[in-house]
Amino acid sequence: MHKRIALPIAMTIAGSDSGGGAGIQADLKTFAALGVHGTSAITCITAQNPKRVTGIQSVRADMVRRQIEAVFAELRPAAVKTGMLFSAEIIGVVADSFAVGKRPPSLRFGATSPPLVVDPVMVATSGAALLKPNAIRVLKERLLPLATLVTPNLDEAEILVGRKLRTLDDLRDAARETHERFGCAALVKGGHLRTVTEAVDVFFDGHELTVLRARRVRGVSTHGTGCTYSAAITALLALGHPLPRAVELAKGHVTRAIARSYLARGHAVLQPFGN
């Protein structure tokens, strides 16, 4: 008789990418690649392809809540990530799900919440706005203080700290300031930083500041890299790795996913599977 293995569970709360390169689709592929069972709550449906986003329709906030409750009722995740949340109402529902004292009865899962990785998705690689302007304040005030880790890219980190970031020292300062402001660990991603030749990210958890370096892979679209990176961290947390180690391993995973990307009708798509 086949002996079934028990897999840890990870959850993504994010938008759907009809092109399959980012969002929920990228998250679930990454979870599967790293050996965890993926669950999801879809926040938005997008009409998009590798070049552009042509439409966004958000899911009602109460339906997002019901998805989260349904998953936690039978498939309580060992780690959770958020991606595209889009509106203040949806961010509020997610925050209430993790805030002590505000959780609905179906989410009263004890004194501790699973680790929460917040990928503060604000702008698509194509330039389309993925977070309403009035939602940024709610993200800062209500969700980031509940996060275990926030993973802004260069543009998002500039919005969080309120200034331009141009050098590696700027990333270091931004990681420290993000931790100080919001109380969560910060992974400031410097993939778009043009003053360094490598793909560098800065991680700060309040104790140690680490610069993660990888070879910059040229000529490959970065669509979906942020989703894949944060999903990999979430999967590795679900597998029991401590946060600094999960970030380090996820950096290697996303670098390999970029390097071994494949073509779909001429468009580069990240490949999270394989070694």
LOMARTOR-68224 format. One record per atom (N, C-alpha, C): residue in one letter; x, y, z. Coordinates in steps of 0.2 Angstrom, whole numbers, padded with zeros to 4 digits, always signed. Atoms other than C-alpha are relative to their C-alpha. Layout:
aXYZ;...
This chain:
m+0004-0006+0000;m+0000+0000+0000;m+0004+0006+0000;h-0003-0006+0000;h+0006+0017-0004;h-0001+0004+0006;k+0000-0004-0006;k+0011+0027+0011;k+0000+0007-0002;r+0001-0007+0001;r+0005+0045+0010;r+0004+0004+0005;i-0004-0004-0004;i+0016+0058+0016;i-0004+0006+0002;a+0004-0006-0002;a+0010+0073+0026;a+0004+0006-0001;l-0004-0006+0002;l+0015+0090+0019;l-0002+0006+0004;p+0002-0006-0003;p+0015+0106+0028;p-0004+0005-0005;i+0005-0004+0004;i+0003+0119+0022;i+0002+0008+0000;a-0001-0007+0000;a+0006+0137+0016;a-0006+0003-0003;m+0005-0003+0003;m-0006+0150+0011;m+0002+0007-0003;t-0001-0006+0003;t-0006+0164-0001;t-0007+0004-0001;i+0005-0004+0001;i-0018+0179-0001;i+0002+0005-0005;a-0003-0004+0005;a-0016+0188-0017;a-0005+0000-0006;g+0003-0001+0006;g-0022+0192-0035;g+0001-0006-0005;s-0001+0005+0006;s-0024+0180-0050;s+0003+0004-0006;d-0003-0002+0006;d-0013+0183-0065;d-0002-0005-0006;s+0003+0004+0005;s-0022+0177-0080;s+0006-0003-0005;g-0005+0002+0004;g-0005+0176-0089;g+0005-0006+0003;g-0003+0006-0004;g+0001+0163-0076;g+0008+0001+0002;g-0007-0001-0002;g+0018+0172-0072;g+0001+0002+0007;a+0000-0004-0007;a+0014+0181-0056;a-0006-0002+0004;g+0006+0000-0004;g+0002+0182-0042;g-0001-0007+0003;i+0002+0006-0002;i-0008+0167-0036;i+0004-0006-0003;q-0003+0005+0004;q-0001+0156-0050;q+0007-0001+0001;a-0007+0000-0002;a+0017+0160-0046;a+0001-0003+0007;d+0000+0002-0007;d+0014+0157-0028;d-0001-0008+0001;l+0002+0007+0000;l+0006+0140-0030;l+0005-0005-0003;k-0005+0004+0003;k+0019+0134-0042;k+0006+0000+0005;t-0006+0000-0005;t+0033+0139-0029;t-0001-0004+0006;f+0002+0004-0005;f+0024+0131-0015;f+0001-0008-0002;a-0001+0007+0002;a+0023+0115-0025;a+0007-0002-0001;a-0007+0001+0001;a+0041+0116-0030;a+0004-0001+0006;l-0004+0001-0007;l+0047+0117-0012;l-0003-0005+0004;g+0003+0006-0004;g+0036+0103-0006;g-0005+0002+0005;v+0005-0001-0004;v+0022+0111+0003;v-0007+0001-0003;h+0007-0001+0003;h+0003+0111+0000;h-0002+0007+0000;g+0002-0007+0000;g-0003+0127-0006;g-0007+0001+0000;t+0007-0002-0001;t-0019+0135-0001;t-0001+0008-0002;s+0000-0007+0002;s-0026+0152-0007;s-0006+0004+0002;a+0006-0005+0000;a-0038+0167-0005;a+0001+0005-0005;i-0001-0004+0006;i-0040+0176-0021;i-0003+0007+0002;t+0002-0007-0002;t-0041+0195-0018;t-0003+0004-0007;c+0002-0003+0006;c-0043+0201-0036;c+0001-0005-0006;i-0001+0003+0007;i-0045+0195-0054;i+0003+0005-0005;t-0003-0005+0004;t-0033+0203-0066;t-0001-0003-0007;a-0001+0001+0007;a-0034+0203-0085;a+0007+0002-0002;q-0007-0002+0001;q-0015+0203-0089;q+0004-0006-0004;n-0005+0005+0004;n-0001+0195-0100;n+0007+0003+0002;p-0007-0003-0002;p+0018+0198-0099;p+0001+0007-0001;k-0001-0007+0002;k+0016+0215-0107;k-0004+0005+0004;r+0004-0006-0003;r+0002+0224-0098;r-0006-0003+0004;v+0006+0002-0004;v-0013+0223-0086;v-0005+0004-0003;t+0006-0003+0003;t-0029+0227-0095;t-0006+0001+0004;g+0006+0000-0004;g-0041+0225-0081;g+0001-0003+0007;i+0000+0002-0007;i-0043+0223-0062;i-0007+0000+0002;q+0007+0000-0004;q-0059+0217-0053;q+0002-0003+0007;s-0002+0003-0007;s-0057+0215-0034;s-0006-0004+0002;v+0005+0005-0003;v-0066+0201-0025;v-0003+0004+0006;r+0003-0004-0006;r-0078+0208-0011;r+0004-0002+0006;a-0003+0002-0006;a-0070+0209+0005;a-0002-0005+0005;d+0003+0005-0004;d-0082+0198+0014;d+0002-0007-0003;m-0002+0007+0003;m-0078+0184+0001;m+0007-0002+0002;v-0007+0001-0002;v-0059+0186+0005;v+0000-0003+0007;r+0000+0002-0007;r-0063+0184+0023;r-0003-0007+0000;r+0002+0007+0000;r-0073+0168+0020;r+0005-0005-0003;q-0006+0004+0003;q-0059+0161+0009;q+0005-0002+0006;i-0005+0001-0006;i-0047+0164+0024;i-0003-0005+0005;e+0003+0004-0005;e-0059+0156+0036;e-0001-0007-0002;a+0001+0007+0003;a-0063+0141+0025;a+0007-0004+0001;v-0007+0003+0000;v-0044+0137+0024;v+0002-0001+0007;f-0003+0001-0007;f-0040+0140+0042;f-0005-0006+0004;a+0004+0004-0003;a-0055+0129+0047;a+0002-0008+0000;e-0002+0007+0001;e-0048+0113+0040;e+0007-0001-0002;l-0007+0000+0003;l-0031+0117+0032;l+0005+0005+0003;r-0003-0005-0003;r-0023+0128+0045;r+0008+0001-0003;p-0006-0001+0003;p-0007+0135+0036;p+0006+0001+0006;a-0005-0001-0005;a+0010+0134+0045;a+0004+0007-0002;a-0003-0007+0001;a+0015+0151+0036;a-0005+0003-0006;v+0005-0004+0004;v+0005+0164+0026;v+0004+0006-0004;k-0003-0006+0003;k+0010+0177+0013;k-0006+0004-0003;t+0005-0004+0004;t+0000+0191+0005;t+0004+0003-0006;g-0003-0003+0006;g+0003+0198-0012;g-0005+0006-0002;m+0004-0006+0002;m-0009+0210-0022;m-0006+0000+0005;l+0006-0001-0004;l-0022+0216-0009;l-0005+0005-0003;f+0004-0005+0005;f-0028+0231-0020;f-0004+0006+0004;s+0004-0005-0003;s-0040+0240-0008;s+0001+0000+0008;a+0000-0001-0007;a-0041+0247+0010;a-0005-0005+0003;e+0005+0005-0003;e-0056+0235+0013;e+0003-0007+0001;i-0003+0007+0000;i-0047+0219+0008;i+0006+0000+0005;i-0005-0001-0004;i-0032+0225+0018;i-0002-0001+0008;g+0003+0000-0006;g-0043+0228+0033;g-0002-0007+0002;v+0003+0007-0001;v-0051+0210+0032;v+0006-0004+0002;v-0006+0004-0001;v-0033+0202+0031;v+0003+0002+0007;a-0003-0002-0007;a-0027+0213+0046;a-0004-0003+0006;d+0004+0002-0005;d-0042+0208+0056;d+0001-0008+0001;s-0001+0008-0001;s-0038+0189+0053;s+0006-0001+0004;f-0007+0001-0004;f-0021+0191+0061;f+0001+0004+0006;a-0001-0004-0006;a-0024+0204+0074;a-0004-0003+0006;v+0003+0002-0006;v-0027+0198+0092;v-0005+0004+0002;g+0006-0003-0002;g-0044+0202+0098;g-0005+0002-0005;k+0004-0002+0005;k-0051+0206+0081;k-0002-0006-0004;r+0001+0006+0005;r-0051+0188+0073;r-0007-0002+0001;p+0007+0003-0001;p-0068+0181+0070;p+0001-0007+0003;p-0001+0006-0004;p-0072+0165+0080;p+0003-0006-0004;s-0003+0005+0004;s-0067+0154+0066;s+0007+0000-0001;l-0008-0001+0001;l-0049+0161+0066;l+0003+0000+0007;r-0003+0000-0007;r-0047+0159+0085;r+0005-0006+0001;f-0004+0006+0000;f-0032+0148+0083;f+0006+0000+0005;g-0005+0000-0005;g-0023+0151+0099;g+0004+0007+0001;a-0003-0006-0002;a-0011+0164+0106;a+0005+0002-0006;t-0005-0002+0005;t+0001+0163+0091;t-0003-0001-0007;s+0002+0000+0007;s-0003+0167+0073;s+0006-0004-0004;p-0005+0003+0004;p+0007+0158+0059;p+0004+0006-0003;p-0005-0005+0002;p+0022+0168+0052;p-0004+0004-0006;l+0003-0004+0005;l+0015+0182+0040;l+0005+0004-0004;v-0004-0003+0004;v+0025+0187+0025;v-0004+0005-0005;v+0004-0004+0004;v+0019+0203+0017;v+0004+0003-0006;d-0003-0003+0006;d+0024+0207-0001;d-0004+0006-0002;p+0004-0006+0001;p+0018+0225-0003;p-0001+0002-0007;v+0000-0001+0007;v+0013+0224-0021;v-0004+0006-0001;m+0003-0006+0002;m+0009+0241-0027;m+0000+0002-0007;v-0001-0002+0007;v+0015+0243-0045;v+0002-0007-0004;a-0002+0006+0005;a+0016+0229-0059;a+0006+0002-0003;t-0006-0001+0005;t+0032+0227-0069;t-0002+0004-0006;s+0002-0004+0006;s+0022+0234-0083;s-0001+0007+0002;g+0001-0007-0002;g+0019+0250-0073;g-0007+0001+0003;a+0007-0001-0002;a+0000+0247-0069;a+0000+0000+0008;a+0001-0001-0008;a-0005+0252-0051;a-0004-0006+0002;l+0003+0006-0003;l-0010+0237-0041;l-0002+0001+0007;l+0002-0002-0007;l-0014+0246-0024;l-0003+0007-0001;k+0003-0007+0000;k-0026+0260-0023;k+0004+0005+0005;p-0004-0005-0004;p-0018+0276-0016;p-0002+0000+0008;n+0002+0000-0007;n-0029+0276+0000;n+0001-0006+0004;a-0002+0006-0004;a-0024+0258+0004;a+0007+0000+0003;i-0007+0000-0002;i-0006+0262+0006;i+0000+0002+0008;r+0000-0002-0007;r-0010+0271+0023;r-0002-0006+0004;v+0003+0005-0004;v-0020+0256+0029;v+0005-0006+0000;l-0005+0005+0000;l-0006+0244+0024;l+0005+0002+0005;k-0005-0002-0005;k+0006+0254+0034;k-0002-0001+0007;e+0003+0000-0007;e-0005+0256+0049;e-0002-0006+0003;r+0004+0006-0003;r-0014+0240+0051;r+0004-0007-0002;l-0002+0006+0002;l-0005+0226+0041;l+0007-0001+0002;l-0007+0001-0001;l+0014+0229+0042;l+0002-0001+0008;p-0002+0002-0007;p+0014+0229+0061;p-0002-0007+0002;l+0001+0007-0002;l+0007+0212+0061;l+0004-0005-0004;a-0004+0004+0005;a+0019+0205+0048;a+0007-0003+0004;t-0006+0002-0002;t+0034+0194+0052;t+0006+0003-0004;l-0005-0002+0005;l+0043+0200+0036;l-0004+0004-0005;v+0003-0003+0006;v+0039+0213+0023;v+0006+0000-0005;t-0005+0001+0005;t+0048+0211+0006;t-0001+0005-0006;p+0001-0005+0006;p+0047+0228-0004;p+0006+0000-0005;n-0005-0001+0005;n+0056+0230-0020;n+0002+0007+0000;l-0003-0006+0000;l+0065+0246-0024;l-0005+0006+0000;d+0005-0005+0001;d+0050+0256-0029;d-0005+0000+0006;e+0005+0000-0006;e+0039+0250-0014;e+0004+0002+0006;a-0004-0002-0005;a+0053+0253-0002;a+0001+0008+0001;e+0000-0007+0001;e+0054+0271-0008;e-0006+0003+0003;i+0007-0002-0003;i+0035+0273-0004;i+0000-0001+0007;l+0001+0001-0007;l+0037+0265+0013;l+0004+0005+0004;v-0005-0004-0004;v+0052+0276+0019;v-0001+0007-0003;g+0001-0007+0003;g+0047+0292+0008;g+0006+0003-0003;r-0006-0004+0003;r+0063+0295-0001;r+0003-0005-0005;k-0003+0004+0005;k+0073+0289-0016;k+0006-0004+0003;l-0005+0005-0002;l+0085+0274-0014;l+0004-0001-0006;r-0004+0001+0006;r+0100+0274-0025;r+0006-0004+0001;t-0006+0004-0001;t+0114+0265-0017;t-0001-0006+0005;l+0001+0006-0004;l+0117+0249-0007;l+0000+0003+0008;d+0001-0003-0007;d+0119+0260+0009;d-0007+0003+0001;d+0007-0002+0000;d+0102+0267+0005;d-0004-0006+0002;l+0004+0006-0001;l+0095+0250+0005;l+0001-0002+0008;r-0001+0002-0007;r+0103+0246+0022;r-0004+0005+0005;d+0004-0005-0004;d+0096+0262+0029;d-0007-0001+0000;a+0007+0001+0001;a+0079+0258+0022;a-0002-0006+0004;a+0002+0006-0004;a+0079+0240+0030;a+0000+0002+0007;r+0000-0002-0007;r+0083+0247+0047;r-0006+0004+0002;e+0006-0005-0002;e+0070+0261+0046;e-0006-0004-0001;t+0006+0004+0000;t+0057+0249+0040;t-0002-0004+0006;h+0001+0004-0006;h+0060+0238+0055;h-0002+0004+0006;e+0001-0005-0005;e+0060+0253+0066;e-0007+0003+0000;r+0006-0003+0001;r+0044+0260+0059;r-0006-0005+0001;f+0006+0005+0000;f+0033+0244+0058;f+0001-0006+0004;g-0001+0005-0005;g+0041+0232+0070;g+0001-0007-0003;c-0001+0007+0003;c+0043+0218+0057;c+0007+0000-0003;a-0006+0001+0003;a+0059+0211+0049;a-0001+0003-0008;a+0000-0003+0006;a+0063+0219+0032;a+0005-0003-0005;l-0005+0002+0006;l+0070+0212+0015;l-0001+0005-0005;v+0000-0005+0005;v+0073+0227+0004;v+0004-0003-0006;k-0003+0003+0006;k+0076+0220-0014;k+0003+0005-0004;g-0003-0005+0004;g+0088+0229-0024;g+0001-0002-0008;g-0001+0002+0007;g+0086+0220-0041;g-0001+0005-0005;h+0000-0005+0004;h+0082+0236-0049;h+0005+0006+0001;l-0005-0005-0001;l+0096+0245-0042;l+0006+0000-0005;r-0005+0000+0006;r+0108+0250-0056;r+0007+0003+0002;t-0007-0002-0002;t+0123+0256-0046;t+0004-0005+0003;v-0004+0006-0001;v+0128+0239-0042;v+0000-0005-0005;t+0000+0004+0006;t+0133+0225-0054;t-0004-0007+0002;e+0003+0006-0002;e+0125+0211-0043;e-0007+0001+0001;a+0007+0000-0003;a+0107+0207-0038;a+0001+0000+0007;v-0001-0001-0007;v+0108+0213-0020;v-0007+0001+0004;d+0006-0001-0005;d+0095+0212-0006;d+0003+0001+0007;v-0002-0001-0007;v+0096+0218+0012;v-0005-0002+0004;f+0005+0002-0005;f+0088+0209+0026;f+0002+0002+0007;f-0002-0002-0007;f+0087+0216+0044;f-0006-0002+0004;d+0005+0003-0005;d+0077+0207+0058;d+0000+0004+0007;g-0001-0003-0007;g+0082+0219+0072;g+0006-0001+0003;h-0007+0002-0003;h+0098+0210+0076;h+0005+0000-0005;e-0005+0000+0005;e+0108+0206+0061;e-0002+0003-0007;l+0001-0002+0007;l+0109+0215+0044;l+0004-0004-0004;t-0003+0004+0005;t+0113+0204+0030;t-0001+0002-0007;v+0001-0002+0007;v+0117+0208+0012;v+0000-0006-0004;l+0000+0006+0004;l+0112+0194+0000;l+0002+0002-0007;r-0003-0002+0007;r+0121+0194-0017;r-0001-0006-0004;a+0000+0005+0005;a+0118+0184-0032;a+0002+0003-0007;r-0001-0002+0006;r+0123+0185-0050;r-0006+0003-0004;r+0006-0003+0003;r+0112+0197-0060;r-0001-0004-0007;v+0001+0003+0006;v+0104+0187-0074;v-0003+0005-0005;r+0002-0005+0005;r+0103+0197-0090;r-0005-0002-0005;g+0004+0001+0006;g+0090+0198-0103;g-0006-0004+0002;v+0006+0004-0002;v+0076+0189-0093;v-0005+0005+0003;s+0006-0004-0003;s+0059+0198-0088;s+0000-0002+0007;t+0001+0001-0007;t+0057+0200-0070;t-0007-0001+0003;h+0007+0001-0002;h+0039+0197-0070;h-0001-0006+0004;g+0001+0006-0004;g+0034+0186-0056;g+0006-0001+0005;t-0006+0002-0005;t+0051+0187-0046;t-0002+0002+0007;g+0002-0002-0007;g+0044+0196-0031;g-0005-0005+0003;c+0005+0005-0002;c+0029+0184-0030;c+0004-0007+0002;t-0004+0006-0001;t+0041+0169-0032;t+0004+0000+0006;y-0004-0001-0006;y+0053+0176-0019;y-0003-0001+0007;s+0003+0000-0007;s+0041+0179-0005;s-0004-0006+0001;a+0003+0006-0001;a+0032+0163-0009;a+0005-0005+0002;a-0005+0005-0002;a+0048+0153-0007;a+0002+0001+0007;i-0001-0001-0007;i+0051+0162+0010;i-0005-0003+0004;t+0005+0003-0003;t+0034+0157+0015;t+0000-0007+0001;a-0001+0007+0000;a+0036+0139+0010;a+0005-0003+0004;l-0005+0002-0005;l+0052+0138+0019;l-0001+0001+0007;l+0002-0001-0007;l+0045+0145+0035;l-0005-0006+0002;a+0005+0005-0001;a+0031+0132+0033;a+0004-0007+0001;l-0004+0006-0001;l+0045+0119+0032;l+0004+0000+0006;g-0003+0000-0007;g+0052+0124+0049;g+0006+0004+0000;h-0007-0004-0001;h+0067+0135+0044;h-0001+0007+0003;p+0000-0006-0003;p+0071+0150+0054;p+0000+0006-0005;l+0001-0005+0005;l+0067+0167+0045;l+0007+0002-0003;p-0006-0002+0004;p+0085+0172+0041;p+0003-0006-0005;r-0002+0006+0004;r+0089+0154+0034;r-0005+0000-0006;a+0005+0000+0006;a+0072+0155+0024;a+0001+0005-0005;v-0002-0005+0005;v+0077+0171+0016;v+0006-0001-0004;e-0006+0002+0003;e+0094+0165+0012;e-0001-0005-0005;l+0002+0005+0004;l+0087+0149+0004;l-0004+0002-0006;a+0004-0003+0005;a+0074+0159-0005;a+0003+0004-0005;k-0004-0004+0005;k+0086+0170-0013;k+0004-0004-0005;g-0003+0005+0005;g+0095+0155-0021;g-0005-0003-0004;h+0006+0003+0004;h+0078+0148-0026;h-0002+0005-0006;v+0002-0005+0005;v+0073+0164-0035;v+0005+0001-0006;t-0006-0001+0004;t+0090+0166-0043;t+0000-0006-0005;r+0000+0006+0005;r+0089+0148-0051;r-0006+0001-0004;a+0006+0000+0004;a+0071+0151-0056;a+0000+0005-0006;i-0001-0004+0005;i+0076+0166-0066;i+0005-0003-0005;a-0005+0002+0004;a+0092+0158-0073;a-0003-0006-0005;r+0002+0005+0005;r+0082+0143-0080;r-0007+0001-0002;s+0006-0001+0003;s+0067+0152-0086;s-0001-0003-0007;y+0002+0003+0006;y+0058+0145-0101;y-0004+0005-0004;l+0004-0004+0005;l+0049+0153-0116;l-0007-0003-0001;a+0007+0002+0002;a+0030+0153-0118;a-0002+0005-0005;r+0002-0005+0005;r+0026+0161-0135;r+0005+0006+0000;g-0005-0005+0000;g+0042+0170-0134;g+0001+0005+0006;h+0000-0004-0006;h+0039+0177-0117;h+0004-0004+0006;a-0003+0004-0006;a+0051+0172-0102;a-0004-0001+0006;v+0004+0002-0006;v+0043+0163-0088;v+0004-0003+0005;l-0004+0003-0005;l+0051+0159-0072;l-0001-0007+0001;q+0001+0008+0000;q+0054+0140-0069;q+0002-0001+0008;p-0002+0002-0007;p+0053+0136-0050;p+0002-0007+0001;f-0001+0008-0001;f+0054+0117-0052;f+0007-0002-0002;g-0007+0003+0002;g+0071+0107-0053;g+0005+0003+0004;n-0006-0002-0005;n+0088+0110-0045;n+0005+0004-0005;
